[in-house]
Amino acid sequence: MATVSSRSIPSNGMPLHLLQLPGTRAVTILLAFDAGARTERAEENGVAHFLEHLVFKGGERYPTHREINQTAERLGGVLNAYTSHDLVAFHITVRAEAAPAALDLLTDFVAMPRLRPEEIDRERGVVIQEINRAYDQPSTVAEHLIDEAAFGEHPLGRTVLGPAEHLRTFERETITQFRARRWAPQRGGAFFAGNLDHLPEAAEIDEMLSRFPALPDPEPYLPAPSLLGRTLVQHRQTNQSHLRMIYQPSIDVSDVRQRAALSIYATLLGGSMGSRLFEEIREKRGLCYSVYAFDHAFADVPILQLGSGLDSSKCIEAFKRMAEIVQQLRDRPTEEEVARAKAYAAGRLVLAFESTGAVARHAAGEAIVFGQDTDPDAAVAALDAVTHQEVCEVAAGISERLAIACVGPHQAEEFEQA
């Protein structure tokens, strides 16, 4: 059982979450902020991800990327970061004994980055290459298209990477202004997950986390719109098509139990090899190699996404059958498949939580996005507690409207008339 405690840093109000996990010799330290891509203004799209890259170029005590990377290696640590629509986060996983030095390293370059103009110019080219690579991959393009089809010009409809033309214009002032506006410590958090036996004393932790300056509360993010339900196709003369579909479930995303029920529904729909999509689309009809469904809850809107990579000649048939399966599930999933999906979803989460990094990332999402319990055991218990009736209610409440995106040799009319 995890032991969880929380408090705030006196100097800046940053929440501190301690998640002691038995039976591990590792610890993950994760620093996160409510500063993902959905908090960007239109002309800033891409700046949150760009800033994530730039802080790794050096801080005060570790002034270059070389010193940061070599220090992490001397600690035997794995250092990384991620930007989503929801969050930006920086994390390091080390053996427990190295926790004090790892916290010193992470808080130095994340809280006090130098952001040198020459480093900004150098990294600008790297990120533009990352953007170009993404657009060379049809599956990634399909992910971008489906967000746009579902949310249009809203920030949730824009890419996290942003367009290359934005990256070419970002100057140091743009970047530092975004950071000052969004990286408020009270809207972020420090998360320690794993073996906490070797953490510094509380006063030393406070001192290092106080490297983040106190800032005003960030402006509220733009509320999510209702699902637009558009169809977007990028025509490519290929043999393989990449299909994506998004529905909007009628759940309250602030309710842990309803989010858990949606997760179980998505599992029985297309989250395992025993799911309806896998059984029908791949095994029975042989329409594809890959087919899936997953759920995601932003702070104010849930989505259910389906996807497939398949032979282009079979794309429309697969699309029609996938939509029919969602429709059929409105008439109550069986008790047996709900029980099987619930066991699989809970078991998958338990296995994921063997990683201290997964526990820290889960805690950051729960605390910052939803303001809720960070205990990993509570997340598993929520899945275990979901009833058959609750999953049936999710199935019946999936929107009739859907957004569709595809990359391949197709036209939008093929899907709209299917």
C-alpha positions as CSV (number, residue, x, y, z in Angstrom):
1,M,0.0,0.0,0.0
2,A,1.2,3.5,-0.9
3,T,1.7,6.1,1.9
4,V,0.7,9.5,0.6
5,S,1.1,12.9,2.2
6,S,0.9,16.5,0.8
7,R,1.8,20.0,1.9
8,S,2.8,23.3,0.3
9,I,6.2,25.1,0.1
10,P,5.9,28.2,2.3
11,S,7.8,30.6,0.0
12,N,5.8,30.1,-3.1
13,G,2.8,27.9,-2.4
14,M,4.0,25.0,-4.6
15,P,2.2,21.8,-3.6
16,L,4.5,18.9,-2.5
17,H,3.2,15.4,-2.8
18,L,5.1,12.4,-1.2
19,L,4.1,8.9,-2.4
20,Q,6.0,6.3,-0.5
21,L,5.9,2.9,-2.4
22,P,7.0,-0.3,-0.7
23,G,9.4,-2.7,-2.3
24,T,11.4,-0.4,-4.6
25,R,14.9,0.9,-4.5
26,A,14.1,3.8,-7.0
27,V,12.6,7.2,-6.6
28,T,11.1,9.5,-9.3
29,I,11.1,13.3,-8.8
30,L,8.7,15.1,-11.1
31,L,8.0,18.8,-11.4
32,A,4.9,19.8,-13.3
33,F,2.9,22.9,-14.2
34,D,-0.5,23.7,-15.6
35,A,1.2,25.1,-18.6
36,G,0.5,22.7,-21.5
37,A,-0.5,23.5,-25.0
38,R,-4.1,24.4,-24.2
39,T,-2.9,27.4,-22.1
40,E,-1.2,29.0,-25.1
41,R,-2.6,31.9,-27.0
42,A,-3.0,31.3,-30.7
43,E,0.1,33.1,-31.8
44,E,2.1,31.2,-29.1
45,N,1.2,27.7,-30.2
46,G,4.3,25.5,-29.8
47,V,5.9,27.7,-27.1
48,A,5.1,25.4,-24.2
49,H,6.9,22.5,-25.9
50,F,9.8,24.7,-27.1
51,L,10.3,25.9,-23.5
52,E,10.4,22.3,-22.3
53,H,13.4,21.8,-24.6
54,L,15.2,25.0,-23.7
55,V,15.4,24.5,-19.9
56,F,17.7,21.5,-20.5
57,K,20.3,23.8,-21.9
58,G,21.5,25.0,-18.5
59,G,20.7,26.5,-15.2
60,E,22.7,28.3,-12.5
61,R,24.6,25.5,-10.8
62,Y,24.6,23.3,-13.9
63,P,25.1,25.9,-16.7
64,T,25.3,23.7,-19.8
65,H,23.4,20.8,-21.3
66,R,26.6,18.8,-21.0
67,E,26.8,19.3,-17.2
68,I,23.2,18.5,-16.8
69,N,23.4,15.3,-18.8
70,Q,26.7,14.1,-17.3
71,T,25.5,14.8,-13.7
72,A,22.3,12.7,-14.4
73,E,24.5,9.9,-15.7
74,R,26.8,10.1,-12.6
75,L,23.7,9.7,-10.5
76,G,22.6,6.7,-12.6
77,G,19.5,8.6,-13.4
78,V,17.0,8.7,-16.3
79,L,16.1,12.3,-17.0
80,N,13.3,13.4,-19.3
81,A,10.3,15.7,-19.8
82,Y,7.0,15.9,-21.6
83,T,4.5,18.4,-22.8
84,S,0.8,17.6,-23.4
85,H,-2.3,19.7,-23.9
86,D,-2.7,19.5,-20.1
87,L,0.7,19.8,-18.6
88,V,4.4,20.4,-18.9
89,A,6.5,18.1,-16.7
90,F,10.2,17.3,-15.9
91,H,11.3,14.2,-14.2
92,I,14.3,12.1,-13.1
93,T,14.3,8.6,-11.8
94,V,17.3,7.5,-9.7
95,R,18.3,5.0,-7.0
96,A,16.9,6.2,-3.7
97,E,20.2,7.2,-2.3
98,A,20.7,9.7,-5.0
99,A,17.5,11.7,-4.3
100,P,19.1,14.8,-2.8
101,A,21.5,15.3,-5.7
102,A,18.7,14.6,-8.2
103,L,16.4,17.2,-6.6
104,D,19.3,19.7,-6.7
105,L,19.9,19.0,-10.4
106,L,16.2,19.1,-11.4
107,T,15.2,22.2,-9.5
108,D,18.3,24.1,-10.7
109,F,17.8,23.9,-14.5
110,V,13.9,23.8,-14.4
111,A,13.5,26.7,-11.9
112,M,16.5,28.8,-13.0
113,P,17.1,28.2,-16.8
114,R,19.5,30.6,-18.5
115,L,17.6,30.6,-21.8
116,R,20.6,32.0,-23.7
117,P,19.7,33.5,-27.2
118,E,22.3,31.3,-28.9
119,E,20.8,28.2,-27.4
120,I,17.3,29.3,-28.4
121,D,18.5,29.7,-32.0
122,R,20.2,26.3,-32.0
123,E,17.3,24.5,-30.4
124,R,14.8,26.2,-32.7
125,G,16.3,24.2,-35.6
126,V,16.1,20.9,-33.6
127,V,12.4,21.4,-32.8
128,I,11.6,22.4,-36.4
129,Q,13.2,19.0,-37.5
130,E,11.0,17.3,-34.9
131,I,7.9,19.0,-36.4
132,N,8.9,18.0,-39.9
133,R,9.5,14.4,-38.9
134,A,6.0,14.3,-37.4
135,Y,4.4,15.5,-40.6
136,D,6.4,12.8,-42.5
137,Q,4.6,10.1,-40.4
138,P,1.0,9.6,-41.6
139,S,-0.1,8.1,-38.2
140,T,1.0,11.3,-36.4
141,V,-0.7,13.5,-39.0
142,A,-3.9,11.5,-38.4
143,E,-3.6,12.3,-34.6
144,H,-3.3,16.0,-35.4
145,L,-6.2,15.9,-37.8
146,I,-8.6,14.2,-35.4
147,D,-7.9,16.9,-32.7
148,E,-8.7,19.6,-35.3
149,A,-11.8,17.7,-36.5
150,A,-13.1,17.4,-32.9
151,F,-12.2,20.9,-31.5
152,G,-11.5,23.2,-34.5
153,E,-9.6,26.4,-33.7
154,H,-9.8,25.8,-29.9
155,P,-6.4,25.2,-28.3
156,L,-7.4,21.5,-27.9
157,G,-7.6,21.3,-31.7
158,R,-4.1,22.6,-32.1
159,T,-0.9,20.5,-32.0
160,V,1.4,20.5,-29.0
161,L,4.4,20.9,-31.3
162,G,2.9,24.0,-33.0
163,P,3.6,25.0,-36.6
164,A,7.2,25.4,-37.8
165,E,6.5,29.1,-38.8
166,H,5.8,29.9,-35.1
167,L,9.1,28.3,-34.0
168,R,10.9,30.6,-36.5
169,T,9.5,33.7,-34.8
170,F,9.8,32.9,-31.1
171,E,12.2,35.2,-29.3
172,R,13.5,35.0,-25.8
173,E,11.0,37.6,-24.6
174,T,8.0,35.5,-25.9
175,I,9.3,32.5,-24.1
176,T,10.0,34.2,-20.8
177,Q,6.7,36.0,-20.8
178,F,4.8,32.7,-21.3
179,R,6.8,31.1,-18.5
180,A,6.1,34.1,-16.2
181,R,2.4,33.9,-17.1
182,R,1.9,30.1,-16.8
183,W,4.5,28.5,-14.5
184,A,2.9,29.7,-11.2
185,P,4.1,27.3,-8.5
186,Q,0.7,27.1,-6.9
187,R,-0.7,25.7,-10.1
188,G,2.0,23.1,-10.4
189,G,3.5,20.6,-8.1
190,A,6.5,18.6,-7.0
191,F,5.9,14.8,-6.8
192,F,8.2,12.3,-5.1
193,A,7.2,8.7,-5.8
194,G,9.0,5.5,-4.7
195,N,11.5,4.9,-2.0
196,L,11.6,8.1,0.0
197,D,14.0,6.9,2.8
198,H,16.8,9.1,1.6
199,L,15.1,12.4,0.8
200,P,16.7,15.5,2.2
201,E,15.3,17.1,5.4
202,A,12.1,19.1,4.9
203,A,13.9,22.4,5.2
204,E,16.3,21.4,2.5
205,I,13.5,20.3,0.2
206,D,11.7,23.6,0.8
207,E,14.9,25.5,0.0
208,M,15.4,23.8,-3.4
209,L,11.8,24.1,-4.4
210,S,11.9,27.7,-3.4
211,R,14.1,28.3,-6.4
212,F,10.8,28.7,-8.3
213,P,9.7,32.3,-7.9
214,A,6.3,33.2,-6.6
215,L,4.0,34.3,-9.4
216,P,0.4,35.5,-9.8
217,D,-2.3,33.0,-10.5
218,P,-2.5,32.2,-14.2
219,E,-5.5,33.3,-16.3
220,P,-8.2,30.6,-16.7
221,Y,-7.9,28.4,-19.8
222,L,-10.5,28.7,-22.6
223,P,-13.3,26.2,-21.8
224,A,-13.6,23.2,-24.2
225,P,-16.3,23.4,-26.8
226,S,-18.8,20.7,-27.6
227,L,-17.6,18.2,-30.1
228,L,-17.6,19.7,-33.6
229,G,-18.1,16.4,-35.4
230,R,-16.3,17.3,-38.6
231,T,-14.6,15.0,-41.2
232,L,-11.0,15.9,-42.2
233,V,-9.1,13.9,-44.8
234,Q,-5.5,14.4,-45.9
235,H,-5.3,12.7,-49.3
236,R,-2.1,10.7,-49.7
237,Q,-1.8,8.2,-52.5
238,T,-0.7,5.3,-50.3
239,N,-1.7,1.7,-49.8
240,Q,-2.1,2.2,-46.0
241,S,-4.7,4.4,-44.4
242,H,-4.7,5.8,-40.9
243,L,-8.2,6.2,-39.5
244,R,-9.2,8.1,-36.3
245,M,-12.7,8.7,-34.8
246,I,-13.6,10.7,-31.7
247,Y,-16.9,10.6,-29.7
248,Q,-17.8,12.6,-26.6
249,P,-19.0,10.6,-23.6
250,S,-21.6,12.2,-21.4
251,I,-19.7,11.8,-18.1
252,D,-18.7,14.3,-15.5
253,V,-14.9,14.4,-15.7
254,S,-14.6,15.7,-12.2
255,D,-16.1,12.4,-10.9
256,V,-13.4,9.8,-10.4
257,R,-16.0,6.9,-10.5
258,Q,-17.4,8.1,-13.9
259,R,-13.9,8.4,-15.3
260,A,-13.2,4.9,-14.2
261,A,-16.4,3.6,-15.8
262,L,-15.4,5.3,-19.1
263,S,-12.0,3.6,-18.9
264,I,-13.6,0.2,-18.5
265,Y,-15.9,0.9,-21.4
266,A,-13.0,1.9,-23.6
267,T,-11.2,-1.3,-22.6
268,L,-14.1,-3.6,-23.6
269,L,-14.6,-1.6,-26.8
270,G,-11.0,-1.6,-28.0
271,G,-8.5,-1.8,-25.3
272,S,-7.4,-5.4,-25.4
273,M,-7.2,-8.5,-27.6
274,G,-10.5,-9.6,-26.1
275,S,-12.3,-6.4,-27.0
276,R,-15.2,-6.0,-29.5
277,L,-13.2,-4.0,-32.0
278,F,-10.2,-6.4,-32.0
279,E,-12.4,-9.5,-32.2
280,E,-14.7,-8.1,-34.9
281,I,-12.5,-5.9,-37.0
282,R,-9.2,-7.8,-36.9
283,E,-10.0,-11.4,-36.0
284,K,-13.4,-12.0,-37.6
285,R,-13.2,-9.8,-40.6
286,G,-9.4,-9.4,-41.1
287,L,-9.8,-5.7,-42.0
288,C,-6.7,-4.5,-40.2
289,Y,-3.7,-5.3,-38.2
290,S,-4.1,-2.6,-35.6
291,V,-7.4,-1.4,-34.1
292,Y,-8.0,0.2,-30.7
293,A,-10.0,2.5,-28.5
294,F,-9.0,4.6,-25.6
295,D,-10.4,7.3,-23.3
296,H,-9.0,10.6,-22.2
297,A,-10.3,13.2,-19.8
298,F,-9.1,16.8,-20.2
299,A,-9.9,19.1,-17.3
300,D,-13.3,19.9,-18.6
301,V,-14.2,17.4,-21.4
302,P,-13.9,13.6,-21.9
303,I,-13.2,12.0,-25.3
304,L,-13.4,8.4,-26.6
305,Q,-11.0,7.8,-29.5
306,L,-11.0,4.9,-31.9
307,G,-8.3,4.3,-34.4
308,S,-6.9,1.8,-37.0
309,G,-4.1,1.5,-39.4
310,L,-5.2,-0.7,-42.3
311,D,-5.1,-1.4,-46.0
312,S,-6.7,1.5,-47.8
313,S,-9.1,-0.7,-49.8
314,K,-10.7,-1.8,-46.5
315,C,-10.8,1.6,-44.7
316,I,-14.4,2.5,-45.4
317,E,-15.7,-0.9,-44.5
318,A,-13.8,-0.9,-41.3
319,F,-15.1,2.6,-40.5
320,K,-18.7,1.6,-41.0
321,R,-18.3,-1.5,-38.8
322,M,-16.5,0.4,-36.0
323,A,-19.3,2.9,-35.9
324,E,-21.8,0.1,-35.8
325,I,-20.1,-1.5,-32.8
326,V,-20.3,1.7,-30.8
327,Q,-24.0,1.9,-31.7
328,Q,-24.6,-1.7,-30.7
329,L,-23.0,-1.2,-27.4
330,R,-25.6,1.3,-26.5
331,D,-27.9,-1.7,-25.8
332,R,-25.9,-2.8,-22.7
333,P,-22.5,-4.5,-22.7
334,T,-22.8,-8.0,-21.2
335,E,-22.0,-8.6,-17.6
336,E,-19.2,-11.0,-18.6
337,E,-17.4,-8.6,-20.9
338,V,-17.7,-5.8,-18.3
339,A,-16.2,-8.0,-15.6
340,R,-13.4,-9.1,-17.9
341,A,-12.6,-5.5,-19.0
342,K,-12.7,-4.3,-15.4
343,A,-10.2,-7.0,-14.4
344,Y,-8.0,-6.2,-17.3
345,A,-8.1,-2.4,-16.8
346,A,-7.3,-2.7,-13.1
347,G,-4.6,-5.3,-13.7
348,R,-3.0,-3.1,-16.4
349,L,-2.9,-0.1,-14.0
350,V,-1.4,-2.2,-11.2
351,L,1.4,-3.4,-13.5
352,A,2.0,0.2,-14.7
353,F,2.3,1.3,-11.1
354,E,5.3,-1.0,-10.7
355,S,7.1,2.0,-12.3
356,T,7.8,4.9,-9.9
357,G,7.6,7.2,-13.0
358,A,4.1,6.0,-13.9
359,V,3.0,6.7,-10.3
360,A,4.4,10.2,-10.4
361,R,2.9,11.0,-13.8
362,H,-0.5,9.7,-12.6
363,A,-0.3,11.8,-9.5
364,A,0.6,15.0,-11.5
365,G,-2.5,14.5,-13.7
366,E,-4.8,13.9,-10.8
367,A,-3.5,16.8,-8.6
368,I,-3.0,19.5,-11.3
369,V,-5.6,18.7,-13.9
370,F,-8.4,17.6,-11.5
371,G,-7.3,18.6,-8.0
372,Q,-7.9,15.1,-6.7
373,D,-6.4,12.2,-4.8
374,T,-2.9,11.3,-5.9
375,D,-2.9,7.8,-4.2
376,P,-2.3,5.1,-6.9
377,D,-4.2,2.6,-4.7
378,A,-7.3,4.8,-4.9
379,A,-7.1,4.8,-8.7
380,V,-7.1,1.0,-8.8
381,A,-9.9,0.9,-6.2
382,A,-12.0,3.2,-8.3
383,L,-11.8,0.7,-11.2
384,D,-12.6,-2.3,-9.0
385,A,-15.7,-0.5,-7.6
386,V,-17.3,0.3,-10.9
387,T,-20.6,-1.6,-11.5
388,H,-22.0,-3.2,-14.7
389,Q,-24.8,-0.6,-14.6
390,E,-22.4,2.3,-14.5
391,V,-20.6,1.0,-17.6
392,C,-23.9,0.5,-19.4
393,E,-24.7,4.2,-18.6
394,V,-21.5,5.2,-20.2
395,A,-22.2,3.1,-23.3
396,A,-25.7,4.6,-23.7
397,G,-24.3,8.1,-23.3
398,I,-21.7,8.1,-26.0
399,S,-22.5,11.0,-28.4
400,E,-24.2,10.2,-31.7
401,R,-22.0,12.9,-33.3
402,L,-18.5,11.9,-34.1
403,A,-15.4,13.6,-35.5
404,I,-13.5,11.7,-38.2
405,A,-10.0,12.0,-39.6
406,C,-8.1,10.0,-42.1
407,V,-4.8,10.0,-43.9
408,G,-4.9,8.0,-47.1
409,P,-6.3,7.9,-50.7
410,H,-9.8,9.0,-49.7
411,Q,-12.3,11.9,-49.8
412,A,-14.3,13.2,-46.9
413,E,-17.5,12.3,-48.7
414,E,-16.7,8.6,-48.5
415,F,-17.0,8.7,-44.7
416,E,-19.9,11.1,-44.6
417,Q,-22.0,8.9,-47.0
418,A,-21.0,5.6,-45.4
